[in-house]
Amino acid sequence: MIAIQSPFDTHARYIGFLIEHYAGNFPLWLDPIKAKIADAEQTKVHTMLFIGQRELESDSVAVRLHGKGNVGVKPSSEALAGIKE
């Protein structure tokens, strides 16, 4: 029974170490948010809008288009007008 639990314990300790080491501020290769972007690209979501703290403060959105990547930050009204077209 110890042999079966041992690999799982090792993984759990490693994950615990990473969480403690990075204190939730994960690098790009571990950041779960970036995986959502990659998943959206793979499923061919046409338009993705991202709102972070900076965008909230400036009433804007970061726009990403399938096949074109990041097209920059735009005012919210301009981004919504572009979607409606």
N, C-alpha and C positions, 0 to 999 in steps of 0.2 A: 504494500500500500504506500509506503514511503516513496518508492521509485515512481509511482504514478503522480503523486502530488508534487514531487520535486521540481519538474519542469514548470508547473503552474506557479509554484512559489517563486521561482527565479524570475519569471515574467512579471509577476505582481510586484516584486521588489524593484525591478528595473523601472516599471511605470511609476511607482511611488517615488523613486529617486528623481526621475525626470520632472514630475510635477513639483516636487520640493525644490529642485535645483533651479528651475525656470520660474517658479512662483506664479504659474499660470500665463506668463508672458513667453509663449512658445516661439521658437525660431520658425522660419518659413516652412521647413520640411516637416514640422510637427503640428503646425497650426491647423486646427480642424476647419476654420472658416475658409482657408484657401482651397480645401477639397471641395467645398460647395461650388466654388467658381469653376473648377475643373469639371465637376459633374455636369454643371449647366452647359459648359462648352461641348462636352461629349454628347449630351442629349439634344444639342442644337437649339438651345433657347436663344431666340433672336436678340432680345433686348434685356439687359440686366441693369438694374438701378441699385446703387449702393449709397446708403446714408450713414455716415459716421458722425462723430462729434463736430468736426469742422464743417461738414455739410449742413448739419442742423443749425449751427451758428450763422451760416451765410445763406440759408434758405436755398440750397442747391443740392444736386445729386451727381454722383460719379456715374458715368454712362459707359457701358461695355457692350459692344455689338458682336454677334457671332461672326467669326471670320475676319473681323477687323480689330478685335481686341479693345483695349482701353481707348476711348475717344475723348476723354477729358471730363472735366467738371463743368456742368451747365446749370444755369438757374432752373429751379423747379418748374416754373411756368413754361420755359423753352423746351425742356425735356418732355413734359406732358404734351405740349403742342406737337412735337415731333412724333410722338407715339400715336396721337389721334390721326395724323396724316396717313 
